[in-house]
Amino acid sequence: MIKRTLYLLCCILCITYSAIASANAQQVNLSSPEATVNSFVASINQYNFKRATLCVEGAKPEAAAELAEFEQGLKKVHATISTSDLHVAVKGVEATVTVTTTVKVGESQETNSVDKSFLKLHLQKNEWRIVPDDTSHFTTVPLQNILGYTAAFLAHPEAFEKAVEQEKENICLLNLKQLAKAIPSFLHFSHIFAIKPSSVRKALSPYVENDSVFFCPDDKRFPDVGAIMQTNRDVSSYSFNANLENTLPSSIKDPDKVILLYEGADGVLDFRHDGKACVAFADGHVKTVSQEESKSLRWKP
């Protein structure tokens, strides 16, 4: 009796899954290269990445859940894509589509960019699907071919997540680079490192263009940087090397080896970037270091 019940349950689940898959398939038209591209664009404009994956070879609908934040981000800024000048070249079971894409954002739908997209498609079981591009040089901001880019990250969401994390690390390094460049301006008036370790923002804010450089995008303590920037709160993702406080720059031997600024607090690095932390040295250069590499860092002048 139990075996029969389990068997019936499995049958019901299989039928339900098949029905869902069939319903999803009916939501997109894959009968021709042009139809597939149009269905792909329509799904994106409806902020339905799950449906868009049905147009991409190798993409799995469940993978769209990993991109929910990005999907909501597009919806928040009212981003849409329109196409024109679509040209199709078919050779057997392979096809190439060239199309002009226009990205518009905001409630007023102002044009953000106009671009050419190049897509390869493959015919299998009478259905045309987009062949995703290589993701080895993935970035978080597509410089061109926005449709090909979107298809690639739907097929490989892990590559997109990796690109996002790399971008956050790059921003953090750039932040520290900007803060290190602000130090000479500060010293022009102070002549010594009169900076308290936890008061980096208070000391250097007058010498940077935007206070966003005081916050690492991977620092979970500051989820709303915009709100903090509206205040004078002396908080930051970065700290000044306490060993240099109130010292003369000339007292530093080998400035290319001595820590000037770092992400963390109280002399302890915060390894936010896949086990690495960003640091700035007294000569102004910046780099990421692993926990093992951090053991050999020089803190004293």
C-alpha positions as a printed NumPy array, in Angstrom:
array([[  0.   ,   0.   ,   0.   ],
       [  2.815,   2.39 ,   0.942],
       [  4.758,   1.545,  -2.224],
       [  1.677,   2.177,  -4.336],
       [  1.086,   5.539,  -2.642],
       [  4.701,   6.585,  -3.234],
       [  4.433,   5.478,  -6.843],
       [  1.29 ,   7.554,  -7.359],
       [  2.936,  10.538,  -5.679],
       [  5.95 ,  10.29 ,  -8.004],
       [  3.643,  10.102, -10.996],
       [  1.789,  13.212,  -9.857],
       [  5.064,  15.113,  -9.357],
       [  6.324,  14.083, -12.804],
       [  3.073,  15.115, -14.448],
       [  3.094,  18.431, -12.575],
       [  6.718,  19.132, -13.579],
       [  5.966,  18.296, -17.201],
       [  2.924,  20.566, -17.147],
       [  4.955,  23.439, -15.72 ],
       [  7.735,  22.913, -18.281],
       [  5.17 ,  22.808, -21.071],
       [  3.467,  25.976, -19.811],
       [  6.809,  27.776, -19.624],
       [  7.698,  26.646, -23.143],
       [  4.447,  28.068, -24.441],
       [  5.366,  31.465, -23.021],
       [  8.223,  31.854, -25.538],
       [  8.289,  31.442, -29.304],
       [ 11.355,  29.507, -30.451],
       [ 10.139,  28.731, -33.962],
       [ 12.712,  30.947, -35.706],
       [ 15.867,  32.908, -34.803],
       [ 13.915,  36.17 , -34.983],
       [ 11.099,  34.791, -32.826],
       [ 13.576,  33.573, -30.207],
       [ 15.333,  36.951, -30.001],
       [ 12.004,  38.768, -29.735],
       [ 10.825,  36.394, -26.974],
       [ 14.142,  36.866, -25.171],
       [ 13.88 ,  40.653, -25.249],
       [ 10.197,  40.569, -24.225],
       [ 11.027,  38.383, -21.204],
       [ 13.785,  40.762, -20.111],
       [ 11.48 ,  43.754, -20.461],
       [  8.953,  41.959, -18.263],
       [ 11.778,  41.37 , -15.73 ],
       [ 11.181,  37.641, -16.035],
       [ 14.64 ,  36.069, -16.171],
       [ 13.178,  32.619, -15.566],
       [ 11.282,  32.821, -18.835],
       [ 14.283,  34.376, -20.594],
       [ 16.405,  31.318, -19.73 ],
       [ 14.112,  29.242, -21.962],
       [ 15.57 ,  31.132, -24.929],
       [ 19.193,  30.366, -24.016],
       [ 20.956,  27.083, -24.707],
       [ 22.205,  25.442, -21.511],
       [ 20.456,  27.913, -19.194],
       [ 18.353,  26.491, -16.392],
       [ 15.204,  28.28 , -15.168],
       [ 16.14 ,  27.642, -11.517],
       [ 19.405,  29.523, -12.057],
       [ 17.385,  32.713, -12.53 ],
       [ 16.756,  32.731,  -8.768],
       [ 20.457,  33.528,  -8.268],
       [ 19.978,  36.679, -10.32 ],
       [ 16.85 ,  37.907,  -8.532],
       [ 18.686,  40.923,  -7.094],
       [ 19.87 ,  41.999, -10.541],
       [ 16.396,  41.42 , -11.96 ],
       [ 14.879,  43.64 ,  -9.274],
       [ 17.572,  46.24 ,  -9.915],
       [ 16.504,  46.53 , -13.551],
       [ 12.891,  46.8  , -12.471],
       [ 13.72 ,  49.512,  -9.963],
       [ 15.31 ,  51.763, -12.595],
       [ 12.622,  50.886, -15.18 ],
       [ 15.232,  49.583, -17.629],
       [ 13.907,  48.314, -20.962],
       [ 15.438,  47.176, -24.248],
       [ 14.038,  47.857, -27.711],
       [ 15.374,  46.376, -30.947],
       [ 15.58 ,  47.499, -34.574],
       [ 17.415,  46.609, -37.799],
       [ 17.33 ,  42.892, -37.032],
       [ 19.167,  40.789, -39.628],
       [ 19.258,  36.982, -39.683],
       [ 21.671,  34.67 , -41.503],
       [ 20.814,  30.949, -41.35 ],
       [ 23.132,  28.122, -42.31 ],
       [ 21.722,  24.701, -41.539],
       [ 21.124,  24.411, -37.799],
       [ 23.19 ,  27.52 , -37.046],
       [ 22.107,  31.141, -37.289],
       [ 23.588,  34.577, -36.659],
       [ 21.507,  37.567, -35.641],
       [ 22.674,  41.169, -35.787],
       [ 20.386,  43.692, -34.134],
       [ 20.508,  47.272, -32.897],
       [ 19.508,  47.534, -29.219],
       [ 18.428,  50.665, -27.412],
       [ 18.449,  50.673, -23.609],
       [ 16.118,  53.107, -21.886],
       [ 15.843,  53.84 , -18.176],
       [ 13.614,  55.784, -15.811],
       [  9.899,  56.38 , -15.822],
       [ 10.39 ,  58.823, -18.692],
       [ 12.321,  56.123, -20.606],
       [ 15.319,  58.249, -21.487],
       [ 17.807,  56.604, -23.842],
       [ 20.794,  55.275, -21.908],
       [ 22.708,  53.577, -24.727],
       [ 22.436,  52.376, -28.316],
       [ 24.416,  49.289, -29.217],
       [ 24.838,  46.492, -31.741],
       [ 24.231,  42.975, -30.463],
       [ 25.565,  39.864, -32.174],
       [ 23.957,  36.543, -31.323],
       [ 24.586,  32.977, -32.395],
       [ 21.653,  30.547, -32.323],
       [ 21.381,  26.79 , -32.608],
       [ 18.443,  24.707, -33.834],
       [ 17.608,  21.571, -31.888],
       [ 14.311,  19.675, -31.924],
       [ 12.73 ,  22.417, -34.026],
       [ 13.567,  25.089, -31.436],
       [ 16.044,  27.927, -31.879],
       [ 18.024,  28.969, -28.811],
       [ 20.712,  31.571, -28.218],
       [ 24.21 ,  30.146, -27.751],
       [ 25.76 ,  31.973, -24.76 ],
       [ 29.117,  33.725, -25.15 ],
       [ 32.306,  32.813, -23.347],
       [ 32.39 ,  34.256, -19.809],
       [ 36.165,  34.225, -19.234],
       [ 36.325,  38.031, -19.527],
       [ 33.031,  38.797, -17.815],
       [ 32.47 ,  42.234, -16.309],
       [ 29.51 ,  43.608, -14.381],
       [ 28.941,  46.355, -16.957],
       [ 28.544,  45.242, -20.582],
       [ 30.634,  47.447, -22.858],
       [ 28.816,  46.143, -25.942],
       [ 26.566,  43.319, -27.164],
       [ 24.094,  43.663, -24.305],
       [ 21.842,  40.825, -25.497],
       [ 24.772,  38.431, -25.811],
       [ 25.996,  39.528, -22.389],
       [ 22.584,  38.938, -20.816],
       [ 22.278,  35.489, -22.395],
       [ 25.746,  34.57 , -21.101],
       [ 25.07 ,  35.466, -17.485],
       [ 21.699,  33.693, -17.564],
       [ 23.512,  30.54 , -18.684],
       [ 26.384,  31.072, -16.226],
       [ 25.094,  33.032, -13.2  ],
       [ 28.13 ,  31.916, -11.207],
       [ 30.342,  33.888, -13.612],
       [ 28.213,  36.972, -13.085],
       [ 28.45 ,  36.596,  -9.286],
       [ 32.224,  36.247,  -9.596],
       [ 32.369,  39.393, -11.733],
       [ 30.288,  41.275,  -9.146],
       [ 32.676,  40.28 ,  -6.356],
       [ 35.688,  41.256,  -8.466],
       [ 34.092,  44.622,  -9.183],
       [ 33.567,  45.218,  -5.455],
       [ 37.217,  44.41 ,  -4.809],
       [ 38.285,  46.804,  -7.57 ],
       [ 36.123,  49.567,  -6.088],
       [ 37.651,  48.965,  -2.667],
       [ 41.173,  49.242,  -4.097],
       [ 40.2  ,  52.406,  -5.947],
       [ 38.752,  53.849,  -2.729],
       [ 42.011,  53.29 ,  -0.883],
       [ 43.962,  54.71 ,  -3.811],
       [ 41.88 ,  57.91 ,  -3.648],
       [ 42.35 ,  58.162,   0.113],
       [ 46.1  ,  57.633,  -0.183],
       [ 46.215,  60.399,  -2.815],
       [ 44.403,  62.704,  -0.368],
       [ 47.11 ,  62.31 ,   2.275],
       [ 49.594,  64.787,   0.68 ],
       [ 46.89 ,  67.464,   0.591],
       [ 46.199,  66.803,   4.27 ],
       [ 49.927,  67.002,   5.071],
       [ 50.188,  70.348,   3.278],
       [ 48.368,  71.876,   6.249],
       [ 49.276,  69.464,   9.029],
       [ 52.879,  68.446,   8.141],
       [ 52.489,  65.357,  10.36 ],
       [ 50.102,  62.395,  10.272],
       [ 47.622,  63.949,  12.71 ],
       [ 45.027,  61.318,  11.907],
       [ 43.337,  59.174,  14.501],
       [ 43.123,  55.547,  13.331],
       [ 39.31 ,  55.486,  13.413],
       [ 38.774,  59.029,  12.092],
       [ 39.795,  58.646,   8.474],
       [ 36.611,  60.223,   7.151],
       [ 36.835,  63.257,   9.418],
       [ 40.473,  63.858,   8.493],
       [ 40.337,  63.273,   4.747],
       [ 36.798,  64.219,   3.743],
       [ 37.805,  67.775,   2.738],
       [ 40.34 ,  66.355,   0.296],
       [ 38.192,  63.87 ,  -1.674],
       [ 35.524,  64.525,  -4.284],
       [ 32.934,  62.147,  -2.864],
       [ 32.574,  60.563,   0.553],
       [ 31.549,  57.254,  -1.019],
       [ 35.286,  56.437,  -1.144],
       [ 35.189,  55.84 ,   2.61 ],
       [ 32.969,  52.776,   2.231],
       [ 33.798,  49.367,   0.831],
       [ 30.835,  47.904,  -1.12 ],
       [ 31.419,  44.598,   0.687],
       [ 31.226,  46.146,   4.161],
       [ 27.951,  44.787,   5.567],
       [ 27.988,  47.332,   8.402],
       [ 26.932,  50.073,   6.004],
       [ 24.001,  48.817,   3.894],
       [ 22.823,  52.361,   3.117],
       [ 25.905,  54.4  ,   2.261],
       [ 23.794,  57.133,   0.682],
       [ 22.043,  57.841,   3.988],
       [ 25.336,  57.935,   5.907],
       [ 26.846,  60.344,   3.396],
       [ 24.087,  62.803,   4.249],
       [ 25.419,  62.921,   7.806],
       [ 28.709,  63.894,   9.426],
       [ 29.156,  60.549,  11.164],
       [ 32.852,  59.824,  11.415],
       [ 32.624,  56.224,  10.205],
       [ 34.459,  54.399,   7.454],
       [ 35.36 ,  50.939,   6.177],
       [ 39.01 ,  51.973,   6.428],
       [ 41.419,  52.823,   9.208],
       [ 44.697,  54.673,   9.473],
       [ 47.795,  52.849,  10.706],
       [ 47.991,  53.772,  14.406],
       [ 51.783,  53.414,  14.368],
       [ 52.039,  56.441,  12.071],
       [ 49.816,  58.776,  14.095],
       [ 51.523,  62.116,  14.769],
       [ 54.713,  61.076,  12.959],
       [ 56.538,  62.854,  10.142],
       [ 56.325,  61.311,   6.657],
       [ 60.126,  61.539,   6.465],
       [ 60.39 ,  59.16 ,   9.428],
       [ 59.073,  56.263,   7.34 ],
       [ 61.777,  54.009,   5.988],
       [ 60.808,  52.002,   2.91 ],
       [ 57.365,  53.629,   2.44 ],
       [ 56.53 ,  51.041,  -0.216],
       [ 56.474,  48.411,   2.549],
       [ 54.722,  50.255,   5.404],
       [ 50.931,  50.125,   5.776],
       [ 49.245,  53.528,   5.563],
       [ 45.54 ,  52.656,   5.336],
       [ 43.675,  49.359,   5.46 ],
       [ 40.175,  47.939,   5.528],
       [ 39.425,  46.874,   9.066],
       [ 39.948,  48.381,  12.506],
       [ 42.286,  48.336,  15.498],
       [ 45.153,  46.94 ,  13.452],
       [ 43.112,  43.945,  12.309],
       [ 42.422,  43.496,   8.617],
       [ 38.925,  42.655,   7.438],
       [ 39.226,  39.989,   4.745],
       [ 36.055,  40.857,   2.85 ],
       [ 37.074,  39.876,  -0.662],
       [ 37.129,  36.113,  -1.001],
       [ 39.603,  35.808,   1.863],
       [ 41.588,  38.897,   0.929],
       [ 41.831,  42.441,   2.292],
       [ 42.745,  45.691,   0.557],
       [ 45.58 ,  47.817,   1.912],
       [ 47.346,  51.056,   0.932],
       [ 51.042,  51.636,   1.528],
       [ 52.84 ,  54.831,   2.521],
       [ 54.14 ,  55.352,  -1.019],
       [ 50.539,  55.406,  -2.302],
       [ 50.269,  52.024,  -4.014],
       [ 47.488,  49.608,  -3.112],
       [ 47.014,  45.844,  -3.277],
       [ 45.005,  42.945,  -1.891],
       [ 46.609,  40.542,   0.559],
       [ 45.602,  37.114,   1.809],
       [ 45.61 ,  36.174,   5.479],
       [ 48.922,  34.396,   4.983],
       [ 50.455,  37.405,   3.197],
       [ 49.195,  39.748,   5.917],
       [ 51.508,  38.087,   8.458],
       [ 54.518,  39.695,   6.788],
       [ 53.048,  43.19 ,   6.467],
       [ 55.037,  46.002,   8.061],
       [ 53.104,  48.327,  10.38 ],
       [ 55.863,  50.275,  12.105],
       [ 57.762,  53.076,  10.309]])
